[in-house]
Amino acid sequence: MGVTKTATPAGRRAELSANLAALTERIAAACAAAGRAPGEVTLVAITKTFPASDVRLLYELGVRDVGENRDQEAAPKAAECAGLGPDLTWHFVGQLQTNKCASVVRYASVVHSVDRLRLVHALAGHARKASRVITCLVQVSLDTDPGRGGAAPAQVPEVAAAVAAEEGLLLGGVMAVAPLGIPASEAFAPLPEIAAMVREIRPEAVMISAGMSGDLEEGIAAGATHVRVGTALLGGRPAFVG
């Protein structure tokens, strides 16, 4: 199902179109099962390791939100797609080091992985220098694995309050990744309550980024407003070189 070196633009467009249609049906079915309207959920196409040409094809097919997790890949790809239109929103979804903030704030409008005060302050400083306002989601750790990133649930209000206090940042809500080895429905169960704590700081911070190709149904059941989907939309990933 993945993109191949011999795929023609027309063939790749047809492949992406079919995948998008199937994914749209999955999201609609998950929303129906959760008693929600499909319009409540935004698809963020995770285009890491895929070329800018795929971003352009997805844009032609109506996708307006794309996500990346490595700045060294995302920055040139965003630059290559700069002419697509102002309604194309770039999301940064990977763990973010403070030394990458200056680059990320130039193209990303939403950062999903804000999990510590030092990162909040670095993002804010570079956002102000770039005269941009960046929507930040507080990444919540749903387990005790520090390698996955995320703030412990008890730390989320402190990080959220720091975001809300910074000029150049906008507190948007929360993000979470379901840990391996735990059923996604169980992992996501605390998320609505944590999201409610963030809304106490800023009532408009209603974004919940949860659910990927394998667990978007569980994410939507837990209240996700944004699902981050790569493989189910773009196919198997080629190896990243860089």
Secondary structure, DSSP 8 states (H G I E B T S, - for coil): ----TT--HHHHHHHHHHHHHHHHHHHHHHHHHTT--GGG-EEEEE-TTS-HHHHHHHHHTT--EEEES-HHHHHHHHHHTGGG-TT-EEEE-S---GGGHHHHHHH-SEEEEE-SHHHHHHHHHHHHHTT--EEEEEEE-SSS-GGG--B-GGGHHHHHHHHHHSTTEEEEEEEE---TTS-HHHHTTTHHHHHHHHHHH-TT--EEE---TTTHHHHHHTT-SEEEESHHHH-S------
